[in-house]
Amino acid sequence: MIDPLLYARTSVLDREQPILKEIRDAPLDFRFRSDTTALTVECLIKAVEARTMDTGVPNTRFPPASTARSCRATNTSASFINKGSTR
């Protein structure tokens, strides 16, 4: 599924040629050290595998917004809930 999408855009991936100099001595198969399209396909496959892998760690669930408001109203430390929010 990933291969056809990337092979259709190989001209765009040619801009990544300079990265091949950086990975010249990396412990990779020669195919990945010489072809940016093959390297990109392999990296995307590894990223999808890592994202979908079951690690046994439960997903983080944040409390609903109403809980965050009630925490602030009762002066409980809820600064971790709003961290990074923009107003």
Long-range contacts (C-beta under 8 A, 24 or more apart in sequence): 2-41, 2-44, 2-45, 2-48, 3-41, 6-37, 6-40, 6-41, 6-44, 7-37, 10-37, 13-37, 13-40, 16-40
